[in-house]
Each structure stands twice: as C-alpha cells, then as structure tokens.
Amino acid sequence: MAHKDEALSIATEVKVWMARRRLTQAELGRAAGHDQTWVSKRLSGKVPMTVEDLLDLAYALDVRVADFLRVDDGASINYRSA
C-alpha cells in the first residue's frame, strides 16, 4: 500500500508541475517524446512509472526528478533494505 501511495504522490507532483507550466497531458507527452495516452496511464497509476519515465517527465517539465519527491518535515525518503 505504501508504494501505491508514493506513486500517487509522485503523480500528484507531476500534475502540480504541469499546472505551473500550463501544459496539457498531450503537450507534456509531446515534450517527453510520448503521447497523451502514455502520460495519462502513468498519472492515473494504470502503468507504473519507471526511472526512465520520471527522467522523461522531468526533462519535459524542466525540473529535477527530485522535484517530484515530497519529503515531509525534513525526513529522508524511506528506502527498504534488500
């Protein structure tokens, strides 16, 4: 469940940046080298986002991938050890 919550949080941040840049899903898709359906599936959670997807989106929005990762109260991101 935590991973799904984190994925939704990332998608929310992408949407925030889309709004700041006043981009539609179609425009973001084109800028990222994809189409609107590609963007929609990732932002809705139908298709999990890969690191490559995050890089494409960050490039298209002219932000860092880190800008999609919300860290509350100065806490570090929790990584599970293998």
N, C-alpha and C positions, 0 to 999 in steps of 0.2 A: 504494500500500500504506500509506503514512504516513497518508493521510486516513482510511482504514478503521480503523487503529489508534487515531487520535484520536477517531473516532466511538465506538469501543468503550470507550475511556477515559471519555468523557462519559457513556455509558450506564451504566458501572460506578459512576460518581459519583452518578448519579440513583438507582441501586439502593441505594447506601450511605445516601443521604438518606431514601429510602423506609423502610429498616430503622430508621433513627434515629427516624423519625416513626411507626413501626409501621403503615405503610399498605400495603394490598394494591394490585395494579395496578388493580383495579376502583375502589377508594376514591380512588386518585390520579387516575384518569381522570375520575371524577365531579367532583372538586375542580378539575380543569383544564378542565372543560367538555367532556369527551370520554368515551369508553367504554373498557373494559378492552382491547378489541382494538386500539384506537388506541395505547394505551400499549405493549402487547406488541410491535406491529410496529416501533415506534421503538426500544425497548430491545433487541430482537433484531437490529436492523440491516436488517430487511426493507424498511423505509421510512426514507430519510434524514431526520434531524431538521433542521428549518428553524429560523431565529432565532425565528420566532413560536412554534414548538413549545417551544423552550427557555424562552421567556418564560412560556408557559402552565404548564410544569412547575415553573419556579422560583416562580411565584406560588402554585401549589397546595402546594408544599413550604415556602413562606415562607422562601426563600433567595434569594440573588442568582444570576444566571446565572453570574457569575464563580466561584461555589462549585462549579460543575460542571467547571471548567477547572483541571486539575492542572498546576502549574508546578514542575518539579524543580530543586532546588539554586539557587533564586532566579533561574533563567534566564527570559528573556522568551519569550512564545509566538512561534513562528516563523511569520511571515506571508510568503507568496510574493508578490513584486512582479509587477505586470502587465506 
